[in-house]
Amino acid sequence: MKLPDLRQLPATAKAQAWGLAVGFALALLATDRMGLSVPAFFLGFAGTWAVWETLFGLKLGARMTNTTRWIALCIALGLMLPWGGFLFAYALSALRG
C-alpha cells in the first residue's frame, strides 16, 4: 500500500488529519488518566470511524470545497471522532461496575 503525498492532499483532508491527530491524543490521554480500558477505546474509535464514514463520508466528501467553513468543519469532525472510543470505553467500564 502506497501512502499519499501529503503535499498533494486537499486542505480539507489535511484539516481532518490534524483534527484526528489532536483528538486521538486527547481522548487517549483522558482514557488512560481515568483508568479506562485502552483496547476498548481503540475498538470504540474504530467503530465510530467506520460508522461515520459509512453513513456520511461519501455524502460529505462529494460536497466539500476548500473554503474556511469546510476546513473548520473537518477540524471539528476530526476532533470529535476519537471521543466515540472514549465514550465506548467509559460505557463498558460503567457496565462492568
C-alpha positions, 0 to 999 in steps of 0.5 A: 500500500502506497501512502499519499503525498501529503503535499498533494492532499486537499486542505480539507483532508489535511484539516481532518488529519490534524483534527484526528491527530489532536483528538486521538491524543486527547481522548487517549490521554483522558482514557488512560488518566481515568483508568479506562480500558485502552483496547476498548477505546481503540475498538470504540474509535474504530467503530465510530470511524467506520460508522461515520464514514459509512453513513456520511463520508461519501455524502460529505466528501462529494460536497466539500470545497476548500473554503474556511467553513469546510476546513473548520468543519473537518477540524471539528469532525476530526476532533470529535471522532476519537471521543466515540472510543472514549465514550465506548470505553467509559460505557463498558467500564460503567457496565462492568461496575 
